Amino acid sequence: QGQVMEYGGGLVQPGGSLRLSCAAIGGTFTLAGMGWYRQVPGSQRELVAQFPTNSITTTYADSVRGRFTASRDIDKRMVYLQMNSLKPEDTAVYYCYIPGRPWGQGTQVTVAS
């Protein structure tokens, strides 16, 4: 069913921006259900953004709504997460989710002065 590979994370100052990328390697590039999750030590992986399944619009966590935007390029088999106005609480390992595929290694995002 293929794999996922996330990249683009790094260190950014509060208020800054960062764009994460996710490449779908092999398998079917499933549309509905794709999204982004994040996880911090000691906590469960949580949903950040998810493309529509039964809903009309993309779903965002309350904590990131208005700041993060998920997008995808079907032809390039890529998924993106544009993160603006970053806060220290956004610090986490970010994972791309594509239905039917195992979790990738994630990419670390650290927001600090």
N, C-alpha and C positions, 0 to 999 in steps of 0.2 A: 504493500500500500504506500510505499515511499517513505521519505524522511523530510524533516524540516531543519533548516539551519538559520539561526538568528544571528544578526550582527548589527553593529552601529552604536552600541552602548559605550559608555565612558563616563568621565567626570565632567560635570557642568555646574556652573554657579546658579544659585537660586535666581529665578526669573529668566533663566536662559532657555534655550530650545535644543531639541535633539530629535533626530529621526531614526527610528529603528527599521530594519529591513528583515524580511524573512523570505528565504528561497524555498520553494517546494521542489524537492528532488525526487523525480520519478513519480509513479502513481498518478491518480486522478486529482486534478486541481478542483477540489470540491468548493463550491461557492457558499451556500448557506451553512452557517455554523462556524465559519472561520473567525478567528479573533485573536486577542491578546490577553494574556494573564500575567500576573506578577506574584512574586513570593519573597518574603523577608524571613530571616532566621526565626524559628519558633512559631511561625504562623503557616496557615494553609495557603495554598495557591488560590488567588482570588481573580475574579474576572475584571478586566480593565475595559475591554471593548469587544463587541461581537457583532458580526454582520447578521442581517435579518435571517431568522428561521421561519417563524410564523408571523412575527411582527413586521411592520412596514419599514421602520427605520433602524439604523444601527443602535445597539444598546451600549451605554457607557455607565461605568460606575459613577455614583454620585460625586465621589471625590475628584474625578478627572473630567467630568462633563464640562464642556466649554473651553477646556484647555487642550485636550487630546483629540486627535482625529485619526481614525483608522481608514485605510484605503487599500485598494488592490489593483494590480495590473494583470488581467487574465492572460494576455498574450505573453507576458514575460514570466508568468507563474510566480509573481511576487506579492507579498503582503507588507504593508507599511504601517507604522504608527508614528505620526507627527506629534511631538510633545512640546507644548509651549508653556510659558509661565511656570516652569518647574519649581517644585517645592522640595525641601529636604525629606518630607514624608513620602515622596515619590521614589526614594531610594529603594531599590529592590532588584532582583533578577527577573528580567522580563522574558516571557516565553510566548512563542507563536503557537497557536492551536489550529490544526487542520483536521477535521473529523476523519477518523480511521487511521491516523498516523500516531506513532509514539511521540512523546515529548522530546524536544531537542535539548541541547545543552543550555539554552538560554543565553542572554547577554546582560551583563551587569550595568546598571545605571546608578550612578552616585551623584547626588545633588548636595553640594556643600560649598561653603565659602572658602 
